[in-house]
């Protein structure tokens, strides 16, 4: 079942206040969430509910996390599997799991630094950027990665109700409803200047019009089978 990450953002914010922005990790150091940082280059990440979208590194979007404790000492040996993401602004991104790490293995080094790479298992579209979450707590730095996915519309029951127009209502799987929505924004002989929507602009060059590269991205993840849905 797809789960919104917003509950985790609210929980993390409440616990931040309660614990004065610190959290104990498995190695007994205390993560200071204001000395700790998360950074990346700006760009677009193409994800899929099945988790088989592009790696962050495919578009130069690996995330560098530096973990520092509350005595300003680096934190080594914190695993990537203890880190996941949340969207910086509510409403756009829906993760297939709000608590499973999308990042490949590895641990922070002696300087408390790790380079995170992976592919999100996600639906919807988010242009606000991403937070990195460490063991349930948000590092309060929004990294400038926007997320686009081929799942933007619901096919209806047994999923969420279908929605019309430019309203997004992802249902955790890539279906005919998603393909139909994409095609309303793809130039054709019958519709040479469709309205441009960033959420269907999956790959370079970004900006109007949507191109054949975007069509190929959409088509490669379109399926009426369970192949491209939340697992």
N, C-alpha and C positions, 0 to 999 in steps of 0.2 A: 504494500500500500504506500502511495506517495504521502509524504509528510511535509508540512511547511516548516521551514527553519525558524519562523518568527517566534515560536514558543521558546526555542533555545536562546534567542536573542534576549527575550524578556527575562528568562530565568537567569541568564548570565549577568544581565544588568542588575538584577536584584541582589545576586550573590556578590557582585563587585562591591556594592555599597556595604553589604554586611561584613565583608572580609577586607575592606580597605584596599581594594584592587590587588589582592594577593591570593595565590592558591598553592597548596602543597602538591608537589609532584611525587612520582614514585621514587625519586632519588633523594627525597627529604629536603631538597632546596625549595625555596618559595619563589614562584614566578612573579616578578613585578610587571604588571601589565602596562605600565607606562614607560619603564625603561626598555622593555622588550619591544621589538618592531617587526613589521611585515612590509615588504616592498616588492614591487614588480614593475616591469615596463607597462605602459598603457596598451590596450589592444582588445581584440575580440576572441573569445574562446567558443568554439563550436562543440556543444555537448549533445548527448542523446540519452533518453531514458534508460537504454540498455547499458550505458557506460562505455559504448564503443565509438564515441566521438573522437575528436582530435586530442592528442596530448597537449598540455599547456605549452610544452617546449616547441610544438609544431609552429606556433606563431610567436615564439620568443617571449613567452609569458610565464616562465618558471618564477616561483615566489620564493624570495629569500627571507627566512625567518631567523631572527636573532633573539634568543632567550637569555635574559639577565635576571638574576634574583634580586631580592629586596636589599641586599648588601652590595649591589652592583658587581656581583661576581658572575661570570658566564656559567651557563648550565649545560654541561655535556650529557650525552646519552639519553636524551628525550626522543622517543621514536616518532617517526612520521605518522604512524598509525594512531597516535594520540592527538592528531591534528585534523581538523576538517574545516569546512567553510560555511558562511552564512551570507546572505545578500545584505548590502548596506542600507537598502531602503525596502520597506515591506511591499509585497504585492506582486512581484514579477517572477521570482524563481521558486520552483518547487523541486525539492530533492526527493529522489526515490527512498533514501534513508537519511534522516537528520543526524544520525550518530555514527555512521560508518565513514571511515577516512577514504577519500578518493585518491590519496597519494601513495606512490610506490614506496618501497621500504627505505630504510636508512635511519640514522639517529643524528642528533646535533653533535657537532665536533667539540673540541676542547674550548673553542671560543663561543660555544653556544649557538653556532650557525648551522642551518640546514637549507638546502635547495630543494624545494618541493615541486614535483612534477606528477602528472596524472591526468585523468579525464573524468569530469564530473558525470554522474548518473543523474540527469536533471531534465525537467520539463519547463516550458514557459520561456520567458525572455526577460532579461534584467539588464538595464543600462546604468545602474547606480554604482557598480563596483562590488567587491567582495571583502568580507572580513575573514581573517584566519581565527579559528577557535582552537585553543589549546586545552584539552581535557575539560571541555565544557565552558571555558571562559574566553570571552572575546578580547583579542588584542585590538585596542581602539584606534586602528589605522585602516582606513578603507583603501585597499589596493585597486588601481584603476583598470580592472578587468571586467569587461561586459560579457554577458553570456547569452548566446543565441542557441536555440534548439529547434529541431523539426516538429516538436509536439507543441502546438499552439492552440488547437481547438479540440473540444470533446466530440466524440461520435455519439454521445447520448448514453442512455441506459445500457449496461449497468453502471456506467461512470457518471461523472457530473452532468448536469443538464447542458445541452448544446447552447451556444451563444452566437449571435450574429455580428455583422459589421467588424469593427476593429477591436472589439472586446476579446481578450484572450481567456480561454477556459481549458487549460491542458488537462488531459486525463491519464497521463502516465504511459501512453502508447502512441505510436505514429500510425495514423490511419488515413482513410480517404478524406476525412474532414480536414486534416492538416494539409494534405496535398491540394485540395480544392482551394483552401485559403491562400496557400502559396501562389497558385496559378492566377489568382485575381490580381496579383502584384507583379506578375512576370510578363514582359512585353511579348506580344504576338502580332501577327498580321491583323487580326481582328481587334486587338487592343494594344496599339503600339506605344501608348503613353499611360500605363496604369499608375495609380498612386503609389508613391514610394513609401515603404515602411521599413525602418531599420531592422526590425525583428526578423525579416526574411532575407536580410543581406548577410550571408553566412561567411563569405570569404572575400579576399581582395580581388579587384579593387572595390573599396567601400564607397558608398554613395550611389545616387540614382544614375542609371537604372540598375535593377537587379539583372544579373548576367547568367550566361550558360553555366558558369562555375557554380553559382548558387543552385541552379536547377539540378546539377549533378549531385551536389551535396544532399539536396532534399530527396532526390530519387533513390540514392544509395541507402537511405534509412527508412524509406517508405515500405510498409509491408502490412498486409492484412493478417499475417501470422503473428505469433507471440515473439518473433525474433527481435523486434525493436520496441520493447516495453520494459517498464520497471520489473526487475527480477526479484 
